[in-house]
């Protein structure tokens, strides 16, 4: 929503998150920016109104509260500008609508977030967009799929639910050689653990619902762009009438302050639980890229600075009955679709929608979000669940 300056060099991430986004002395010294709710903005005279020559003109174009959040995200991403939208899914759909038109071709990684696939297969196809899916490990060979009308390559790394790592630099190189835009859903790693624009991605997408919020009480999305594509993104966003309320922006800004500490705790706890699961006879494999056993571990280690708290594991045998038995036995894991909050969650993953990356897993795939609970309590809970299906 706004352009922003660069943060001070050399700061640790928690120091940076503590101080980014707003100047307290602009608000009489208060360390948090005020929550300014509003639609109507008054102009001081007719000439100013005619030219709209003032910082704020109407509520849909931002408030000091949303400006503070955009400043923080721009500094965190290293972006030219950021737009704020009402959900993580809206953060996917708005940039797609901003850059695609009838007759364009778009390449989606086959392991994308299911609502993204649903939007592609319904809305985009209805608008006359050619939609094609590619396998997550394609790397530089993505060049073979680029057509004269290819406009966007959409990436998500790790892959949704099964956590394949994409070679983003190789995809970017192939895309930019033919002037194709690269977008990335970077919700899993956040810019703390993978700074997408530094790897050549043009537009990075982040569901603020997840780790920036951290408390399972806000739906939110952010889209950040390089200078090349910022104006078109912002103009399209404005034309669509998309905006967020200041209360939600304030909650995301507040969540950012502790995100580094929380994310590190999620990371360590998830790795502890994942390594324990690897040793259990009821588990065929654990799908977590930070584990040495993961086939993409070296690629993850090359590009990522850390891992979040979400991963999956595969039961050694069984089907829906066994998956449901496990989920109904565990007590500390809520059964819910989201993640990034303080509470642990579990879900039986369905993968039948994939077209070019199908994998014959040994049994049901269970995705876990590891929250802020004590890891031994979570392990004891999972142990009961695994015992129930033995």
Buried (B, 14 or more C-beta within 10 A) or exposed (E): BBBBEEBEEEEEBBEBBBBBBBEEEEBEEEEBBBBBEEEEBEBEEEEEEEEEEEEBBEBEBBBBBBBBBBBBBBBBBBBBBBBBBBBBBBBBBBBBBBBBEEEBBBBBBBBBBBBBBEBBBEEBEEBEBBBBBBBBBBBEBBBEBBEEEBBBBBBBBBBBBBBBBBBBBBBBBBBBEEEBBBBBBBBBBBBBBBBBBEBBBBBBBBBBBBBBBBBBEBBBBBBBBBEEBBEBBBEBBBEBEBBBBBEBBBBBBBBBBBBBEBBBBBBBBBBBBBBBBBEBEBBBBBBBBBBEEBEBBEBBBEBBEBBBBBBBBBBBEBEEEBBBEBBEBBEBBBEBEBBBBEBBBBBBBEBEEBEEBEEEBEBBBBBBBBBBBEBEEBBEBBBEBBEBBE
